[in-house]
Amino acid sequence: MQVRIISFTDRGQQLAESLADRLCGTATRCGRDCSLGEWVRDAFDSADALIYVGAVGICVRTIAPYIKSKTRDPAVIVIDETGRYVIPVLSGHLGGANDLARRIARLTGAEPVITTATDLAHAFSVDAWARIQGCVVENPGRIKAVSSKILSGDDIVIASDFPISGEVPENVIVRECRDAESRNTCIRGRNCCPGMYGSIDEYDERSACAAEDADAALTICRRDTENVQVLRIVPRVVCAGVGCRRGIPARNVENAIRTAFEEAHISENALCGVFSIDIKANEEGLREFCESRRLSLVTFSAEDLMSVTGTFTQSAFVKEITGVDNVCERSAVLGAGSDCEDSLIFRKHVYDGVTVALAVRTFAPDFRWTE
């Protein structure tokens, strides 16, 4: 987590520097290092968390022009310069501001001022749970309805394509895949890819996420977008292996990856990173795409790629240029932390100078919803 801290007095700067050391962040003294306007403009766009050591009013007025949505805004926190109170101001759950405030409180002895209803009721928070588990909430507008049911004492149903370990929270009912065979295929993501491991229709029919009364669904597969009553939670577990021509623009990379996810019937929100061969480490189009999505670009040597076992879509031309018979499939597999083709869910497809393959990482969620 990239943490940026700003202070407004010498006393506040001492606290800011202490927090920066403990949180591995950076501390800025307003008016000395830069102006407040410059700092917030840059920090809001690039940091995961902004901490103001000062007054809440200053914080609110300066972040207001930059607030976009709860799925995109960073965590914003205020701590007074005496270190007495620490207050999450923005993105308490999805951005992690509440948990970070509690962490700061433990470090400084401050009192955390948490105002979100589920935290005050010590109730299960579905959006905080999604963040802790490394997931994306696709339709955050449904969070309120799900949380309201829990706060009213009603049960919610979570339909999951993945077994969830740990004690099930109060007022939560879990429906996993209906049988052992479908559970095994779901957790490896195999049936998500039509034409390889079965059709998406078969996956939907056997998947727990087909439950009509579900309030939330934990899945990487795209569903009927008209079913707006279900809160869709997508784990970031799909690795995109990419090969491309030299000088390919970022828009080609973006179009290729988007099309691959659509054809594989997988939510693009499941993308966790882009993987390729090391000679593409400085490919501008790849880097630009990853930076725009705040994704990692990880590359492997030809030797490492050739160490992956399995039957891959071979290309004599690619091998002559790179020393590897297939870049995208092998890269996706290594990115998924595997050493064989079993993790592949979408084999090599070519899109206007870009090749894409998809592999899925093992995903083992539990019921932790606070740090």
C-alpha positions as CSV (number, residue, x, y, z in Angstrom):
1,M,0.0,0.0,0.0
2,Q,1.4,3.4,-1.0
3,V,0.8,5.8,1.8
4,R,1.2,9.6,1.5
5,I,1.1,11.9,4.5
6,I,0.8,15.7,4.7
7,S,1.2,18.0,7.7
8,F,0.7,21.7,8.3
9,T,2.8,22.5,11.4
10,D,6.1,21.5,12.8
11,R,4.4,19.5,15.5
12,G,2.3,17.8,12.9
13,Q,5.3,17.1,10.8
14,Q,6.9,15.2,13.7
15,L,3.9,12.9,13.8
16,A,3.8,12.6,10.0
17,E,7.4,11.5,9.9
18,S,6.9,9.0,12.7
19,L,3.8,7.5,10.8
20,A,5.8,7.5,7.5
21,D,8.5,5.3,9.1
22,R,6.0,2.9,10.6
23,L,3.7,2.7,7.5
24,C,6.5,2.8,4.9
25,G,5.0,6.0,3.5
26,T,6.2,9.5,2.7
27,A,5.7,12.6,4.8
28,T,5.3,16.1,3.2
29,R,5.3,19.4,5.0
30,C,2.7,21.7,3.3
31,G,4.2,25.0,2.3
32,R,7.8,23.8,2.6
33,D,8.0,20.8,0.3
34,C,5.1,21.7,-2.0
35,S,1.8,23.3,-2.0
36,L,-1.3,21.6,-0.7
37,G,-3.0,21.7,-4.1
38,E,0.0,20.0,-5.8
39,W,0.2,17.4,-3.2
40,V,-3.5,16.3,-3.2
41,R,-3.7,16.3,-7.0
42,D,-0.8,13.9,-7.3
43,A,-1.5,11.8,-4.2
44,F,-5.2,11.3,-5.0
45,D,-4.3,9.9,-8.4
46,S,-1.3,7.7,-7.4
47,A,-1.5,6.7,-3.7
48,D,-3.6,4.0,-2.0
49,A,-4.0,6.1,1.1
50,L,-3.8,9.8,2.0
51,I,-3.3,10.8,5.6
52,Y,-3.8,14.4,6.7
53,V,-2.2,15.4,10.0
54,G,-4.5,18.4,10.8
55,A,-8.1,19.5,10.6
56,V,-10.9,17.5,9.0
57,G,-12.1,20.7,7.2
58,I,-8.9,21.1,5.3
59,C,-9.0,17.5,4.2
60,V,-12.6,17.6,3.0
61,R,-12.3,20.9,1.1
62,T,-9.1,19.7,-0.8
63,I,-10.2,16.2,-1.7
64,A,-13.8,17.2,-2.8
65,P,-12.9,18.0,-6.5
66,Y,-11.2,14.6,-6.9
67,I,-13.8,12.2,-5.5
68,K,-15.0,9.8,-8.1
69,S,-16.5,6.6,-6.7
70,K,-16.1,4.2,-3.8
71,T,-14.5,1.7,-6.1
72,R,-11.8,4.1,-7.3
73,D,-11.1,6.6,-4.5
74,P,-8.1,6.0,-2.2
75,A,-8.4,5.7,1.6
76,V,-8.4,9.1,3.2
77,I,-7.7,9.6,6.9
78,V,-7.3,12.5,9.2
79,I,-5.3,12.5,12.5
80,D,-5.1,15.6,14.6
81,E,-1.5,16.8,15.3
82,T,-1.7,15.8,18.9
83,G,-2.4,12.2,17.9
84,R,-5.6,12.0,20.0
85,Y,-8.1,11.1,17.3
86,V,-7.8,9.2,13.9
87,I,-10.7,9.5,11.6
88,P,-11.4,7.7,8.3
89,V,-13.0,10.2,5.9
90,L,-13.3,8.4,2.6
91,S,-13.3,4.7,1.3
92,G,-13.7,3.1,4.7
93,H,-14.3,-0.4,3.5
94,L,-13.3,-0.8,-0.2
95,G,-10.3,1.5,0.2
96,G,-9.4,0.2,3.6
97,A,-9.5,3.5,5.5
98,N,-11.2,1.9,8.5
99,D,-8.6,-0.8,8.9
100,L,-5.8,1.7,8.4
101,A,-7.3,4.0,11.0
102,R,-7.4,1.2,13.5
103,R,-3.8,0.3,12.6
104,I,-2.7,3.9,13.2
105,A,-4.6,3.9,16.5
106,R,-2.6,0.9,17.6
107,L,0.7,2.6,16.6
108,T,0.0,5.9,18.2
109,G,-2.5,5.3,21.0
110,A,-5.1,7.5,19.3
111,E,-8.8,6.8,19.5
112,P,-10.2,5.6,16.1
113,V,-13.4,7.4,15.2
114,I,-15.3,4.9,13.0
115,T,-18.8,5.8,11.8
116,T,-19.8,3.1,9.4
117,A,-22.9,1.2,10.6
118,T,-21.6,-2.4,10.2
119,D,-18.4,-1.5,12.1
120,L,-20.4,0.0,15.0
121,A,-22.7,-3.1,15.1
122,H,-19.7,-5.5,14.8
123,A,-21.6,-7.0,11.9
124,F,-20.2,-8.7,8.8
125,S,-19.3,-6.2,6.1
126,V,-19.5,-7.6,2.6
127,D,-17.4,-4.8,1.0
128,A,-14.7,-4.9,3.6
129,W,-14.6,-8.7,3.2
130,A,-14.2,-8.4,-0.6
131,R,-11.2,-6.1,-0.2
132,I,-9.5,-8.2,2.4
133,Q,-9.9,-11.3,0.2
134,G,-8.4,-9.5,-2.8
135,C,-11.6,-9.1,-4.8
136,V,-13.4,-6.4,-6.8
137,V,-17.1,-5.5,-6.2
138,E,-18.5,-5.1,-9.7
139,N,-21.8,-3.4,-8.8
140,P,-21.1,-1.4,-5.6
141,G,-24.6,0.1,-5.7
142,R,-25.8,-3.2,-4.3
143,I,-23.6,-3.0,-1.2
144,K,-26.2,-0.9,0.7
145,A,-29.0,-3.4,0.2
146,V,-26.9,-6.3,1.4
147,S,-25.6,-4.5,4.4
148,S,-29.0,-3.2,5.3
149,K,-30.3,-6.8,5.5
150,I,-27.6,-7.8,7.9
151,L,-28.1,-4.7,10.0
152,S,-31.8,-5.5,10.2
153,G,-31.0,-9.0,11.5
154,D,-31.9,-10.8,8.2
155,D,-29.8,-13.5,6.6
156,I,-27.9,-12.9,3.3
157,V,-27.0,-15.7,0.9
158,I,-23.5,-15.8,-0.6
159,A,-23.3,-18.2,-3.6
160,S,-19.7,-19.1,-4.1
161,D,-17.8,-20.9,-6.8
162,F,-15.0,-21.3,-4.3
163,P,-15.0,-23.0,-0.9
164,I,-14.7,-20.4,1.9
165,S,-12.9,-21.4,5.0
166,G,-13.3,-20.1,8.6
167,E,-16.3,-19.6,10.8
168,V,-19.3,-18.3,8.9
169,P,-20.4,-14.9,10.2
170,E,-23.8,-14.4,11.9
171,N,-26.6,-13.7,9.4
172,V,-24.6,-15.2,6.5
173,I,-25.6,-18.4,4.6
174,V,-23.1,-19.8,2.1
175,R,-24.0,-21.9,-0.9
176,E,-21.0,-23.5,-2.6
177,C,-20.8,-25.7,-5.7
178,R,-23.3,-28.4,-5.4
179,D,-21.0,-31.4,-5.7
180,A,-17.3,-32.3,-5.4
181,E,-16.7,-32.6,-9.1
182,S,-18.1,-29.2,-9.9
183,R,-16.3,-27.7,-6.9
184,N,-12.9,-28.9,-8.2
185,T,-13.5,-27.6,-11.6
186,C,-14.8,-24.3,-10.3
187,I,-11.9,-23.6,-8.0
188,R,-9.5,-24.1,-10.9
189,G,-11.7,-22.0,-13.1
190,R,-11.8,-24.6,-15.8
191,N,-15.4,-24.6,-16.9
192,C,-15.2,-20.9,-17.5
193,C,-13.6,-21.4,-20.9
194,P,-15.9,-22.6,-23.7
195,G,-14.4,-25.1,-26.0
196,M,-11.7,-26.2,-23.6
197,Y,-13.1,-27.6,-20.5
198,G,-16.9,-27.5,-21.2
199,S,-19.3,-24.8,-22.0
200,I,-20.1,-21.7,-20.0
201,D,-23.8,-22.9,-20.0
202,E,-22.7,-26.1,-18.3
203,Y,-20.7,-24.1,-15.7
204,D,-23.7,-21.8,-15.0
205,E,-26.0,-24.8,-14.6
206,R,-23.8,-26.6,-12.1
207,S,-22.5,-23.5,-10.3
208,A,-23.7,-22.4,-6.9
209,C,-23.9,-18.9,-8.4
210,A,-27.0,-19.9,-10.3
211,A,-28.9,-19.7,-7.0
212,E,-31.9,-17.5,-7.6
213,D,-32.1,-16.2,-4.1
214,A,-28.5,-15.2,-3.7
215,D,-27.7,-11.7,-2.4
216,A,-24.0,-11.9,-3.4
217,A,-22.0,-14.1,-5.7
218,L,-18.3,-14.9,-5.5
219,T,-17.2,-15.8,-9.0
220,I,-14.8,-15.0,-11.8
221,C,-17.3,-15.8,-14.5
222,R,-19.6,-13.2,-16.2
223,R,-23.3,-13.7,-15.5
224,D,-26.5,-12.3,-16.9
225,T,-26.0,-8.5,-16.4
226,E,-29.7,-8.1,-16.2
227,N,-29.7,-9.8,-12.8
228,V,-29.0,-6.6,-10.9
229,Q,-30.2,-8.0,-7.6
230,V,-27.0,-9.9,-6.9
231,L,-23.9,-8.2,-5.6
232,R,-21.1,-9.6,-7.8
233,I,-17.7,-10.1,-6.1
234,V,-14.8,-11.1,-8.4
235,P,-11.5,-12.3,-7.1
236,R,-8.4,-11.0,-8.8
237,V,-6.9,-14.3,-9.8
238,V,-6.7,-14.4,-13.6
239,C,-3.3,-13.9,-15.2
240,A,-3.0,-12.6,-18.8
241,G,0.0,-13.9,-20.7
242,V,0.8,-11.6,-23.5
243,G,3.0,-11.6,-26.6
244,C,3.1,-8.8,-29.1
245,R,4.8,-7.1,-32.0
246,R,7.4,-4.6,-31.3
247,G,6.0,-1.0,-30.9
248,I,2.4,-2.2,-30.4
249,P,0.3,0.7,-29.0
250,A,-1.4,0.3,-25.6
251,R,-4.9,0.5,-27.2
252,N,-4.2,-2.8,-29.1
253,V,-3.1,-4.4,-25.8
254,E,-6.3,-3.2,-24.1
255,N,-8.6,-4.3,-26.9
256,A,-6.9,-7.7,-27.1
257,I,-7.1,-8.4,-23.3
258,R,-10.7,-7.2,-23.2
259,T,-11.7,-9.4,-26.1
260,A,-10.0,-12.4,-24.6
261,F,-11.9,-12.0,-21.3
262,E,-15.2,-11.6,-23.2
263,E,-14.6,-14.7,-25.3
264,A,-13.6,-16.7,-22.2
265,H,-16.8,-15.6,-20.5
266,I,-14.7,-14.2,-17.6
267,S,-15.1,-10.9,-15.8
268,E,-12.3,-8.5,-16.8
269,N,-12.2,-7.4,-13.1
270,A,-10.6,-10.8,-12.4
271,L,-7.4,-9.6,-14.1
272,C,-4.5,-9.5,-11.6
273,G,-1.5,-8.9,-13.8
274,V,0.2,-9.1,-17.2
275,F,3.0,-11.5,-17.9
276,S,5.4,-11.9,-20.8
277,I,9.0,-12.7,-21.8
278,D,11.8,-10.5,-20.6
279,I,12.6,-9.0,-24.0
280,K,9.2,-7.3,-23.6
281,A,9.9,-5.7,-20.2
282,N,10.3,-2.3,-21.7
283,E,7.6,-2.6,-24.4
284,E,5.9,0.8,-24.2
285,G,2.4,-0.4,-25.1
286,L,2.5,-3.1,-22.4
287,R,3.8,-0.8,-19.8
288,E,1.4,2.0,-20.6
289,F,-1.6,-0.4,-20.4
290,C,-0.4,-1.8,-17.0
291,E,0.2,1.6,-15.6
292,S,-3.3,2.8,-16.7
293,R,-4.8,-0.2,-14.8
294,R,-2.4,-0.1,-11.9
295,L,-1.4,-3.6,-12.8
296,S,2.0,-5.3,-12.5
297,L,4.0,-6.2,-15.6
298,V,6.1,-9.3,-14.8
299,T,8.5,-10.9,-17.3
300,F,10.3,-14.2,-17.4
301,S,13.4,-15.5,-19.1
302,A,13.2,-17.8,-22.1
303,E,14.7,-20.5,-20.0
304,D,12.1,-20.1,-17.3
305,L,9.3,-20.2,-19.8
306,M,10.6,-23.3,-21.5
307,S,10.6,-25.1,-18.1
308,V,6.8,-25.1,-18.0
309,T,5.5,-28.6,-18.8
310,G,2.6,-29.3,-21.1
311,T,1.4,-29.1,-24.7
312,F,1.3,-25.5,-25.9
313,T,0.3,-23.8,-29.1
314,Q,3.6,-23.7,-30.9
315,S,5.0,-21.1,-33.3
316,A,8.2,-21.6,-35.2
317,F,8.5,-17.9,-35.9
318,V,8.1,-17.0,-32.2
319,K,10.7,-19.5,-31.3
320,E,13.2,-18.2,-33.8
321,I,12.7,-14.6,-32.4
322,T,12.4,-15.3,-28.7
323,G,13.8,-18.8,-28.1
324,V,10.4,-19.9,-26.8
325,D,7.8,-21.8,-28.8
326,N,4.9,-19.9,-27.1
327,V,5.2,-16.8,-25.0
328,C,1.6,-16.0,-23.9
329,E,0.5,-19.4,-22.7
330,R,3.7,-20.2,-20.8
331,S,3.8,-16.7,-19.3
332,A,0.2,-17.0,-18.1
333,V,1.0,-20.3,-16.4
334,L,4.1,-19.0,-14.6
335,G,2.2,-15.9,-13.6
336,A,-0.4,-18.1,-12.0
337,G,2.3,-19.7,-9.9
338,S,2.1,-23.0,-11.7
339,D,4.6,-25.1,-13.6
340,C,2.3,-27.0,-16.0
341,E,-0.6,-26.2,-18.3
342,D,-3.3,-27.2,-15.9
343,S,-3.9,-23.6,-14.8
344,L,-4.7,-22.5,-18.3
345,I,-8.3,-21.5,-18.9
346,F,-8.0,-19.8,-22.3
347,R,-5.4,-20.7,-24.8
348,K,-3.5,-18.5,-27.3
349,H,-5.7,-16.2,-29.3
350,V,-4.3,-13.5,-31.7
351,Y,-5.8,-10.0,-31.9
352,D,-4.3,-7.4,-34.2
353,G,-0.6,-8.1,-33.3
354,V,-1.2,-9.2,-29.7
355,T,-1.5,-12.7,-28.5
356,V,-3.3,-13.4,-25.2
357,A,-3.7,-16.5,-23.0
358,L,-5.3,-16.7,-19.6
359,A,-4.5,-18.8,-16.5
360,V,-6.0,-18.8,-13.0
361,R,-4.3,-18.8,-9.7
362,T,-5.4,-20.9,-6.8
363,F,-7.9,-18.9,-4.7
364,A,-8.7,-19.9,-1.1
365,P,-11.0,-17.3,0.5
366,D,-11.8,-17.2,4.2
367,F,-14.2,-15.2,6.3
368,R,-11.8,-12.5,7.6
369,W,-13.3,-9.1,7.0
370,T,-11.0,-6.9,9.2
371,E,-7.2,-6.7,9.3
